[in-house]
């Protein structure tokens, strides 16, 4: 679980995992990408009961590199990386099987009745990818998908293909990109209905928000996986794109 200046969210997510999920042979790793709030470290070390571990990672700020650090620092064979404002359906961790595929679960909306199984590859707002169709009945078996929000995902520690280490700041480095990278390596991108999760969207984002960071990250990530950067320019405009391209070339 990467964290950036959001102790209260971490507290409730960690306690929900410990109270309501099967945590046998499992650790909860908190990667602190902020490093300036002693409450988080004190909570984990004082009340983690040996199951919750705290690691500080401030060498590079941004969720993509913090999530890379989760895989670097985790001890388990399988790693589930989750935001610090996510809750899981009961029983979600009962039968975790090792795999090098990228496994995600359906998003459960706040009414607890409606779900989204996958993203669609469309541009909207400042993002590549939008939430897909809403369903009320989950499939019985896992299904292949184009992509999904990266608030919760799972794959093997040894097989993790990583977000691009040149990415900085918030946005543009994860959704759609890591999914395409897995397909290019001959692996599946899967929605497993057992891993349904609810995400707290209506909250301030604690990371500094700089739009040019997002555009730079898209350029770096698209070029890494061999996608044309033309849609980035068309969506954000030539002026923003050209400025971002100059900064991307410096990394």
ROVO-221781 format. One record per residue (C-alpha): residue number from 1; x, y, z. Coordinates in Angstrom, 3 decimals. Layout:
N
<lomi><num>NUM</num><X>X</X><Y>Y</Y><Z>Z</Z></lomi>
...
# end
This chain:
251
<lomi><num>1</num><X>0.000</X><Y>0.000</Y><Z>0.000</Z></lomi>
<lomi><num>2</num><X>1.646</X><Y>3.256</Y><Z>-1.112</Z></lomi>
<lomi><num>3</num><X>0.829</X><Y>6.287</Y><Z>1.023</Z></lomi>
<lomi><num>4</num><X>1.343</X><Y>10.031</Y><Z>0.655</Z></lomi>
<lomi><num>5</num><X>0.315</X><Y>12.238</Y><Z>3.580</Z></lomi>
<lomi><num>6</num><X>-2.950</X><Y>10.408</Y><Z>4.273</Z></lomi>
<lomi><num>7</num><X>-2.636</X><Y>8.634</Y><Z>7.612</Z></lomi>
<lomi><num>8</num><X>-6.399</X><Y>8.454</Y><Z>8.299</Z></lomi>
<lomi><num>9</num><X>-7.034</X><Y>6.582</Y><Z>5.042</Z></lomi>
<lomi><num>10</num><X>-4.227</X><Y>4.120</Y><Z>5.751</Z></lomi>
<lomi><num>11</num><X>-5.525</X><Y>3.514</Y><Z>9.258</Z></lomi>
<lomi><num>12</num><X>-9.019</X><Y>2.490</Y><Z>8.171</Z></lomi>
<lomi><num>13</num><X>-7.865</X><Y>0.434</Y><Z>5.173</Z></lomi>
<lomi><num>14</num><X>-5.314</X><Y>-1.473</Y><Z>7.236</Z></lomi>
<lomi><num>15</num><X>-7.750</X><Y>-2.122</Y><Z>10.065</Z></lomi>
<lomi><num>16</num><X>-10.439</X><Y>-3.279</Y><Z>7.629</Z></lomi>
<lomi><num>17</num><X>-7.998</X><Y>-5.768</Y><Z>6.121</Z></lomi>
<lomi><num>18</num><X>-7.035</X><Y>-7.098</Y><Z>9.547</Z></lomi>
<lomi><num>19</num><X>-10.621</X><Y>-7.305</Y><Z>10.817</Z></lomi>
<lomi><num>20</num><X>-12.468</X><Y>-8.656</Y><Z>7.795</Z></lomi>
<lomi><num>21</num><X>-10.055</X><Y>-10.534</Y><Z>5.522</Z></lomi>
<lomi><num>22</num><X>-8.170</X><Y>-13.810</Y><Z>5.743</Z></lomi>
<lomi><num>23</num><X>-4.615</X><Y>-12.588</Y><Z>6.345</Z></lomi>
<lomi><num>24</num><X>-2.985</X><Y>-15.986</Y><Z>6.839</Z></lomi>
<lomi><num>25</num><X>0.615</X><Y>-16.015</Y><Z>5.632</Z></lomi>
<lomi><num>26</num><X>0.247</X><Y>-12.399</Y><Z>4.539</Z></lomi>
<lomi><num>27</num><X>1.952</X><Y>-9.138</Y><Z>5.424</Z></lomi>
<lomi><num>28</num><X>0.630</X><Y>-5.612</Y><Z>5.009</Z></lomi>
<lomi><num>29</num><X>3.370</X><Y>-3.348</Y><Z>3.695</Z></lomi>
<lomi><num>30</num><X>2.982</X><Y>0.434</Y><Z>3.900</Z></lomi>
<lomi><num>31</num><X>5.321</X><Y>2.374</Y><Z>1.602</Z></lomi>
<lomi><num>32</num><X>5.448</X><Y>5.978</Y><Z>2.807</Z></lomi>
<lomi><num>33</num><X>6.134</X><Y>8.240</Y><Z>-0.194</Z></lomi>
<lomi><num>34</num><X>5.729</X><Y>11.386</Y><Z>1.951</Z></lomi>
<lomi><num>35</num><X>7.905</X><Y>10.672</Y><Z>4.974</Z></lomi>
<lomi><num>36</num><X>7.025</X><Y>13.756</Y><Z>7.030</Z></lomi>
<lomi><num>37</num><X>4.135</X><Y>12.527</Y><Z>9.198</Z></lomi>
<lomi><num>38</num><X>5.322</X><Y>10.515</Y><Z>12.224</Z></lomi>
<lomi><num>39</num><X>1.769</X><Y>9.312</Y><Z>13.004</Z></lomi>
<lomi><num>40</num><X>1.867</X><Y>6.754</Y><Z>10.204</Z></lomi>
<lomi><num>41</num><X>5.199</X><Y>5.251</Y><Z>11.199</Z></lomi>
<lomi><num>42</num><X>4.267</X><Y>5.263</Y><Z>14.886</Z></lomi>
<lomi><num>43</num><X>0.931</X><Y>3.556</Y><Z>14.205</Z></lomi>
<lomi><num>44</num><X>2.463</X><Y>0.777</Y><Z>12.124</Z></lomi>
<lomi><num>45</num><X>5.398</X><Y>0.098</Y><Z>14.424</Z></lomi>
<lomi><num>46</num><X>3.385</X><Y>0.457</Y><Z>17.617</Z></lomi>
<lomi><num>47</num><X>0.149</X><Y>-1.311</Y><Z>16.665</Z></lomi>
<lomi><num>48</num><X>0.963</X><Y>-3.400</Y><Z>13.631</Z></lomi>
<lomi><num>49</num><X>1.341</X><Y>-6.541</Y><Z>15.755</Z></lomi>
<lomi><num>50</num><X>4.148</X><Y>-7.848</Y><Z>13.568</Z></lomi>
<lomi><num>51</num><X>1.917</X><Y>-8.130</Y><Z>10.511</Z></lomi>
<lomi><num>52</num><X>2.035</X><Y>-4.533</Y><Z>9.273</Z></lomi>
<lomi><num>53</num><X>5.410</X><Y>-3.229</Y><Z>8.088</Z></lomi>
<lomi><num>54</num><X>6.471</X><Y>0.363</Y><Z>7.469</Z></lomi>
<lomi><num>55</num><X>9.011</X><Y>1.381</Y><Z>4.830</Z></lomi>
<lomi><num>56</num><X>9.910</X><Y>4.937</Y><Z>3.865</Z></lomi>
<lomi><num>57</num><X>10.462</X><Y>5.642</Y><Z>0.161</Z></lomi>
<lomi><num>58</num><X>10.966</X><Y>9.305</Y><Z>-0.708</Z></lomi>
<lomi><num>59</num><X>13.655</X><Y>9.074</Y><Z>-3.393</Z></lomi>
<lomi><num>60</num><X>11.071</X><Y>9.778</Y><Z>-6.099</Z></lomi>
<lomi><num>61</num><X>7.636</X><Y>11.294</Y><Z>-5.495</Z></lomi>
<lomi><num>62</num><X>4.657</X><Y>9.918</Y><Z>-7.382</Z></lomi>
<lomi><num>63</num><X>2.359</X><Y>6.897</Y><Z>-7.125</Z></lomi>
<lomi><num>64</num><X>3.943</X><Y>4.984</Y><Z>-10.029</Z></lomi>
<lomi><num>65</num><X>7.388</X><Y>4.810</Y><Z>-8.437</Z></lomi>
<lomi><num>66</num><X>5.880</X><Y>4.255</Y><Z>-4.990</Z></lomi>
<lomi><num>67</num><X>4.038</X><Y>1.246</Y><Z>-6.409</Z></lomi>
<lomi><num>68</num><X>7.258</X><Y>-0.025</Y><Z>-7.957</Z></lomi>
<lomi><num>69</num><X>8.751</X><Y>0.250</Y><Z>-4.464</Z></lomi>
<lomi><num>70</num><X>5.892</X><Y>-1.858</Y><Z>-3.099</Z></lomi>
<lomi><num>71</num><X>7.031</X><Y>-4.735</Y><Z>-5.309</Z></lomi>
<lomi><num>72</num><X>10.704</X><Y>-4.134</Y><Z>-4.547</Z></lomi>
<lomi><num>73</num><X>10.148</X><Y>-4.205</Y><Z>-0.783</Z></lomi>
<lomi><num>74</num><X>7.417</X><Y>-6.845</Y><Z>-0.483</Z></lomi>
<lomi><num>75</num><X>8.370</X><Y>-10.259</Y><Z>0.879</Z></lomi>
<lomi><num>76</num><X>5.472</X><Y>-12.274</Y><Z>-0.482</Z></lomi>
<lomi><num>77</num><X>5.332</X><Y>-14.422</Y><Z>-3.607</Z></lomi>
<lomi><num>78</num><X>2.202</X><Y>-12.595</Y><Z>-4.767</Z></lomi>
<lomi><num>79</num><X>1.754</X><Y>-8.865</Y><Z>-4.290</Z></lomi>
<lomi><num>80</num><X>-1.571</X><Y>-7.047</Y><Z>-4.205</Z></lomi>
<lomi><num>81</num><X>-0.952</X><Y>-3.315</Y><Z>-4.560</Z></lomi>
<lomi><num>82</num><X>-3.871</X><Y>-1.244</Y><Z>-3.316</Z></lomi>
<lomi><num>83</num><X>-4.612</X><Y>2.406</Y><Z>-2.646</Z></lomi>
<lomi><num>84</num><X>-4.937</X><Y>3.527</Y><Z>0.944</Z></lomi>
<lomi><num>85</num><X>-8.639</X><Y>4.329</Y><Z>0.413</Z></lomi>
<lomi><num>86</num><X>-9.857</X><Y>0.952</Y><Z>-0.887</Z></lomi>
<lomi><num>87</num><X>-11.952</X><Y>-1.741</Y><Z>0.787</Z></lomi>
<lomi><num>88</num><X>-12.353</X><Y>-5.336</Y><Z>-0.400</Z></lomi>
<lomi><num>89</num><X>-15.339</X><Y>-7.630</Y><Z>-0.601</Z></lomi>
<lomi><num>90</num><X>-15.377</X><Y>-10.261</Y><Z>2.183</Z></lomi>
<lomi><num>91</num><X>-13.418</X><Y>-13.350</Y><Z>1.173</Z></lomi>
<lomi><num>92</num><X>-11.399</X><Y>-11.538</Y><Z>-1.499</Z></lomi>
<lomi><num>93</num><X>-8.113</X><Y>-12.907</Y><Z>-0.151</Z></lomi>
<lomi><num>94</num><X>-9.240</X><Y>-16.461</Y><Z>0.570</Z></lomi>
<lomi><num>95</num><X>-7.829</X><Y>-18.143</Y><Z>-2.567</Z></lomi>
<lomi><num>96</num><X>-4.886</X><Y>-16.254</Y><Z>-4.011</Z></lomi>
<lomi><num>97</num><X>-3.066</X><Y>-18.286</Y><Z>-6.663</Z></lomi>
<lomi><num>98</num><X>0.418</X><Y>-17.432</Y><Z>-7.941</Z></lomi>
<lomi><num>99</num><X>0.426</X><Y>-15.960</Y><Z>-11.440</Z></lomi>
<lomi><num>100</num><X>2.532</X><Y>-13.692</Y><Z>-13.639</Z></lomi>
<lomi><num>101</num><X>-0.632</X><Y>-12.294</Y><Z>-15.228</Z></lomi>
<lomi><num>102</num><X>-2.008</X><Y>-8.904</Y><Z>-14.185</Z></lomi>
<lomi><num>103</num><X>-5.093</X><Y>-9.557</Y><Z>-12.066</Z></lomi>
<lomi><num>104</num><X>-7.625</X><Y>-6.915</Y><Z>-11.065</Z></lomi>
<lomi><num>105</num><X>-11.163</X><Y>-6.929</Y><Z>-9.762</Z></lomi>
<lomi><num>106</num><X>-14.422</X><Y>-5.154</Y><Z>-10.539</Z></lomi>
<lomi><num>107</num><X>-14.990</X><Y>-1.732</Y><Z>-9.038</Z></lomi>
<lomi><num>108</num><X>-17.997</X><Y>-1.677</Y><Z>-6.713</Z></lomi>
<lomi><num>109</num><X>-19.802</X><Y>1.652</Y><Z>-6.667</Z></lomi>
<lomi><num>110</num><X>-20.855</X><Y>3.360</Y><Z>-3.449</Z></lomi>
<lomi><num>111</num><X>-24.408</X><Y>1.973</Y><Z>-3.622</Z></lomi>
<lomi><num>112</num><X>-22.878</X><Y>-1.542</Y><Z>-3.231</Z></lomi>
<lomi><num>113</num><X>-25.141</X><Y>-2.770</Y><Z>-6.039</Z></lomi>
<lomi><num>114</num><X>-23.476</X><Y>-1.610</Y><Z>-9.253</Z></lomi>
<lomi><num>115</num><X>-20.093</X><Y>-2.660</Y><Z>-10.648</Z></lomi>
<lomi><num>116</num><X>-17.662</X><Y>-1.808</Y><Z>-13.431</Z></lomi>
<lomi><num>117</num><X>-15.640</X><Y>-4.689</Y><Z>-14.878</Z></lomi>
<lomi><num>118</num><X>-13.162</X><Y>-2.791</Y><Z>-17.042</Z></lomi>
<lomi><num>119</num><X>-11.998</X><Y>0.479</Y><Z>-18.559</Z></lomi>
<lomi><num>120</num><X>-12.431</X><Y>1.590</Y><Z>-22.145</Z></lomi>
<lomi><num>121</num><X>-9.475</X><Y>3.092</Y><Z>-24.096</Z></lomi>
<lomi><num>122</num><X>-10.925</X><Y>6.569</Y><Z>-24.606</Z></lomi>
<lomi><num>123</num><X>-9.604</X><Y>10.051</Y><Z>-23.735</Z></lomi>
<lomi><num>124</num><X>-11.643</X><Y>12.105</Y><Z>-21.301</Z></lomi>
<lomi><num>125</num><X>-10.637</X><Y>14.963</Y><Z>-19.048</Z></lomi>
<lomi><num>126</num><X>-6.936</X><Y>14.523</Y><Z>-18.362</Z></lomi>
<lomi><num>127</num><X>-6.918</X><Y>10.735</Y><Z>-18.622</Z></lomi>
<lomi><num>128</num><X>-6.571</X><Y>7.952</Y><Z>-21.162</Z></lomi>
<lomi><num>129</num><X>-9.220</X><Y>5.450</Y><Z>-20.160</Z></lomi>
<lomi><num>130</num><X>-12.762</X><Y>5.774</Y><Z>-18.836</Z></lomi>
<lomi><num>131</num><X>-14.927</X><Y>3.571</Y><Z>-16.643</Z></lomi>
<lomi><num>132</num><X>-16.855</X><Y>1.130</Y><Z>-18.795</Z></lomi>
<lomi><num>133</num><X>-20.413</X><Y>-0.148</Y><Z>-18.652</Z></lomi>
<lomi><num>134</num><X>-22.181</X><Y>-0.568</Y><Z>-15.331</Z></lomi>
<lomi><num>135</num><X>-23.457</X><Y>-4.044</Y><Z>-14.416</Z></lomi>
<lomi><num>136</num><X>-25.344</X><Y>-5.395</Y><Z>-11.426</Z></lomi>
<lomi><num>137</num><X>-24.371</X><Y>-9.043</Y><Z>-11.810</Z></lomi>
<lomi><num>138</num><X>-20.757</X><Y>-10.178</Y><Z>-11.650</Z></lomi>
<lomi><num>139</num><X>-19.500</X><Y>-12.941</Y><Z>-13.974</Z></lomi>
<lomi><num>140</num><X>-18.896</X><Y>-16.374</Y><Z>-12.513</Z></lomi>
<lomi><num>141</num><X>-15.377</X><Y>-16.651</Y><Z>-13.910</Z></lomi>
<lomi><num>142</num><X>-12.445</X><Y>-14.301</Y><Z>-14.525</Z></lomi>
<lomi><num>143</num><X>-12.465</X><Y>-12.519</Y><Z>-17.888</Z></lomi>
<lomi><num>144</num><X>-9.863</X><Y>-10.799</Y><Z>-20.042</Z></lomi>
<lomi><num>145</num><X>-10.132</X><Y>-7.008</Y><Z>-20.092</Z></lomi>
<lomi><num>146</num><X>-8.444</X><Y>-4.045</Y><Z>-21.820</Z></lomi>
<lomi><num>147</num><X>-7.622</X><Y>-2.276</Y><Z>-18.582</Z></lomi>
<lomi><num>148</num><X>-8.838</X><Y>-1.106</Y><Z>-15.194</Z></lomi>
<lomi><num>149</num><X>-8.192</X><Y>1.611</Y><Z>-12.647</Z></lomi>
<lomi><num>150</num><X>-4.992</X><Y>0.894</Y><Z>-10.756</Z></lomi>
<lomi><num>151</num><X>-6.421</X><Y>1.401</Y><Z>-7.284</Z></lomi>
<lomi><num>152</num><X>-6.081</X><Y>-2.352</Y><Z>-6.818</Z></lomi>
<lomi><num>153</num><X>-4.104</X><Y>-4.901</Y><Z>-8.822</Z></lomi>
<lomi><num>154</num><X>-2.158</X><Y>-8.083</Y><Z>-8.214</Z></lomi>
<lomi><num>155</num><X>0.654</X><Y>-10.044</Y><Z>-9.840</Z></lomi>
<lomi><num>156</num><X>3.777</X><Y>-11.961</Y><Z>-8.845</Z></lomi>
<lomi><num>157</num><X>6.668</X><Y>-10.116</Y><Z>-7.244</Z></lomi>
<lomi><num>158</num><X>9.222</X><Y>-11.770</Y><Z>-9.538</Z></lomi>
<lomi><num>159</num><X>7.181</X><Y>-11.132</Y><Z>-12.680</Z></lomi>
<lomi><num>160</num><X>6.290</X><Y>-7.474</Y><Z>-12.080</Z></lomi>
<lomi><num>161</num><X>6.930</X><Y>-5.506</Y><Z>-15.292</Z></lomi>
<lomi><num>162</num><X>7.102</X><Y>-2.104</Y><Z>-13.554</Z></lomi>
<lomi><num>163</num><X>5.978</X><Y>1.401</Y><Z>-14.320</Z></lomi>
<lomi><num>164</num><X>8.581</X><Y>3.529</Y><Z>-16.092</Z></lomi>
<lomi><num>165</num><X>11.041</X><Y>4.845</Y><Z>-13.507</Z></lomi>
<lomi><num>166</num><X>11.392</X><Y>8.152</Y><Z>-15.387</Z></lomi>
<lomi><num>167</num><X>7.807</X><Y>9.101</Y><Z>-14.539</Z></lomi>
<lomi><num>168</num><X>7.309</X><Y>11.725</Y><Z>-11.863</Z></lomi>
<lomi><num>169</num><X>4.312</X><Y>13.230</Y><Z>-10.107</Z></lomi>
<lomi><num>170</num><X>0.671</X><Y>12.212</Y><Z>-10.348</Z></lomi>
<lomi><num>171</num><X>-1.017</X><Y>10.594</Y><Z>-13.343</Z></lomi>
<lomi><num>172</num><X>-0.197</X><Y>9.399</Y><Z>-16.839</Z></lomi>
<lomi><num>173</num><X>2.054</X><Y>6.503</Y><Z>-15.905</Z></lomi>
<lomi><num>174</num><X>-0.261</X><Y>3.625</Y><Z>-15.005</Z></lomi>
<lomi><num>175</num><X>-3.717</X><Y>2.965</Y><Z>-16.469</Z></lomi>
<lomi><num>176</num><X>-3.661</X><Y>1.450</Y><Z>-19.928</Z></lomi>
<lomi><num>177</num><X>0.122</X><Y>1.501</Y><Z>-20.128</Z></lomi>
<lomi><num>178</num><X>0.930</X><Y>-1.325</Y><Z>-17.723</Z></lomi>
<lomi><num>179</num><X>-1.913</X><Y>-3.376</Y><Z>-19.228</Z></lomi>
<lomi><num>180</num><X>-0.484</X><Y>-3.047</Y><Z>-22.736</Z></lomi>
<lomi><num>181</num><X>2.971</X><Y>-3.908</Y><Z>-21.406</Z></lomi>
<lomi><num>182</num><X>1.645</X><Y>-7.169</Y><Z>-19.952</Z></lomi>
<lomi><num>183</num><X>-0.040</X><Y>-8.112</Y><Z>-23.222</Z></lomi>
<lomi><num>184</num><X>3.146</X><Y>-7.359</Y><Z>-25.148</Z></lomi>
<lomi><num>185</num><X>4.932</X><Y>-9.863</Y><Z>-22.893</Z></lomi>
<lomi><num>186</num><X>2.365</X><Y>-12.540</Y><Z>-23.676</Z></lomi>
<lomi><num>187</num><X>0.533</X><Y>-12.291</Y><Z>-20.378</Z></lomi>
<lomi><num>188</num><X>-3.134</X><Y>-11.852</Y><Z>-19.632</Z></lomi>
<lomi><num>189</num><X>-4.925</X><Y>-8.875</Y><Z>-18.103</Z></lomi>
<lomi><num>190</num><X>-7.766</X><Y>-10.282</Y><Z>-16.043</Z></lomi>
<lomi><num>191</num><X>-10.785</X><Y>-9.110</Y><Z>-14.057</Z></lomi>
<lomi><num>192</num><X>-11.418</X><Y>-11.623</Y><Z>-11.265</Z></lomi>
<lomi><num>193</num><X>-14.941</X><Y>-11.148</Y><Z>-9.826</Z></lomi>
<lomi><num>194</num><X>-13.789</X><Y>-12.316</Y><Z>-6.380</Z></lomi>
<lomi><num>195</num><X>-11.616</X><Y>-9.200</Y><Z>-5.999</Z></lomi>
<lomi><num>196</num><X>-14.401</X><Y>-6.613</Y><Z>-5.981</Z></lomi>
<lomi><num>197</num><X>-13.248</X><Y>-3.357</Y><Z>-4.396</Z></lomi>
<lomi><num>198</num><X>-14.718</X><Y>-0.021</Y><Z>-3.417</Z></lomi>
<lomi><num>199</num><X>-12.723</X><Y>3.174</Y><Z>-3.870</Z></lomi>
<lomi><num>200</num><X>-13.127</X><Y>6.493</Y><Z>-2.052</Z></lomi>
<lomi><num>201</num><X>-13.177</X><Y>8.990</Y><Z>-4.944</Z></lomi>
<lomi><num>202</num><X>-14.688</X><Y>12.049</Y><Z>-3.238</Z></lomi>
<lomi><num>203</num><X>-11.514</X><Y>13.101</Y><Z>-1.475</Z></lomi>
<lomi><num>204</num><X>-8.735</X><Y>15.631</Y><Z>-2.005</Z></lomi>
<lomi><num>205</num><X>-5.718</X><Y>14.113</Y><Z>-3.752</Z></lomi>
<lomi><num>206</num><X>-2.756</X><Y>14.729</Y><Z>-1.432</Z></lomi>
<lomi><num>207</num><X>-0.114</X><Y>14.551</Y><Z>-4.168</Z></lomi>
<lomi><num>208</num><X>0.797</X><Y>17.878</Y><Z>-5.814</Z></lomi>
<lomi><num>209</num><X>-1.162</X><Y>18.097</Y><Z>-9.073</Z></lomi>
<lomi><num>210</num><X>0.771</X><Y>19.471</Y><Z>-12.043</Z></lomi>
<lomi><num>211</num><X>-0.784</X><Y>18.781</Y><Z>-15.425</Z></lomi>
<lomi><num>212</num><X>2.520</X><Y>18.882</Y><Z>-17.257</Z></lomi>
<lomi><num>213</num><X>3.762</X><Y>15.998</Y><Z>-15.087</Z></lomi>
<lomi><num>214</num><X>0.875</X><Y>13.895</Y><Z>-16.365</Z></lomi>
<lomi><num>215</num><X>1.567</X><Y>14.763</Y><Z>-20.006</Z></lomi>
<lomi><num>216</num><X>5.294</X><Y>14.052</Y><Z>-19.602</Z></lomi>
<lomi><num>217</num><X>4.455</X><Y>10.687</Y><Z>-18.051</Z></lomi>
<lomi><num>218</num><X>2.136</X><Y>9.804</Y><Z>-20.928</Z></lomi>
<lomi><num>219</num><X>4.843</X><Y>10.661</Y><Z>-23.475</Z></lomi>
<lomi><num>220</num><X>7.492</X><Y>8.601</Y><Z>-21.663</Z></lomi>
<lomi><num>221</num><X>5.158</X><Y>5.649</Y><Z>-21.155</Z></lomi>
<lomi><num>222</num><X>3.683</X><Y>5.640</Y><Z>-24.674</Z></lomi>
<lomi><num>223</num><X>7.141</X><Y>5.715</Y><Z>-26.220</Z></lomi>
<lomi><num>224</num><X>8.302</X><Y>2.877</Y><Z>-23.963</Z></lomi>
<lomi><num>225</num><X>5.563</X><Y>0.528</Y><Z>-25.163</Z></lomi>
<lomi><num>226</num><X>5.665</X><Y>1.666</Y><Z>-28.790</Z></lomi>
<lomi><num>227</num><X>2.417</X><Y>3.639</Y><Z>-28.985</Z></lomi>
<lomi><num>228</num><X>2.080</X><Y>6.778</Y><Z>-31.086</Z></lomi>
<lomi><num>229</num><X>2.172</X><Y>9.989</Y><Z>-29.050</Z></lomi>
<lomi><num>230</num><X>-0.103</X><Y>11.772</Y><Z>-31.552</Z></lomi>
<lomi><num>231</num><X>-3.272</X><Y>11.156</Y><Z>-29.464</Z></lomi>
<lomi><num>232</num><X>-1.536</X><Y>12.832</Y><Z>-26.505</Z></lomi>
<lomi><num>233</num><X>-0.832</X><Y>15.926</Y><Z>-28.597</Z></lomi>
<lomi><num>234</num><X>-4.370</X><Y>15.958</Y><Z>-29.996</Z></lomi>
<lomi><num>235</num><X>-5.905</X><Y>15.699</Y><Z>-26.542</Z></lomi>
<lomi><num>236</num><X>-3.746</X><Y>18.150</Y><Z>-24.585</Z></lomi>
<lomi><num>237</num><X>-2.870</X><Y>20.539</Y><Z>-27.404</Z></lomi>
<lomi><num>238</num><X>0.363</X><Y>21.225</Y><Z>-29.245</Z></lomi>
<lomi><num>239</num><X>1.664</X><Y>23.866</Y><Z>-26.828</Z></lomi>
<lomi><num>240</num><X>1.361</X><Y>21.660</Y><Z>-23.747</Z></lomi>
<lomi><num>241</num><X>2.601</X><Y>18.620</Y><Z>-25.668</Z></lomi>
<lomi><num>242</num><X>5.701</X><Y>20.369</Y><Z>-26.987</Z></lomi>
<lomi><num>243</num><X>6.617</X><Y>21.704</Y><Z>-23.536</Z></lomi>
<lomi><num>244</num><X>6.150</X><Y>18.243</Y><Z>-22.061</Z></lomi>
<lomi><num>245</num><X>8.197</X><Y>16.640</Y><Z>-24.829</Z></lomi>
<lomi><num>246</num><X>11.163</X><Y>18.923</Y><Z>-24.046</Z></lomi>
<lomi><num>247</num><X>11.014</X><Y>17.927</Y><Z>-20.378</Z></lomi>
<lomi><num>248</num><X>10.615</X><Y>14.240</Y><Z>-21.222</Z></lomi>
<lomi><num>249</num><X>13.785</X><Y>14.332</Y><Z>-23.306</Z></lomi>
<lomi><num>250</num><X>15.765</X><Y>15.555</Y><Z>-20.275</Z></lomi>
<lomi><num>251</num><X>15.022</X><Y>12.422</Y><Z>-18.220</Z></lomi>
# end
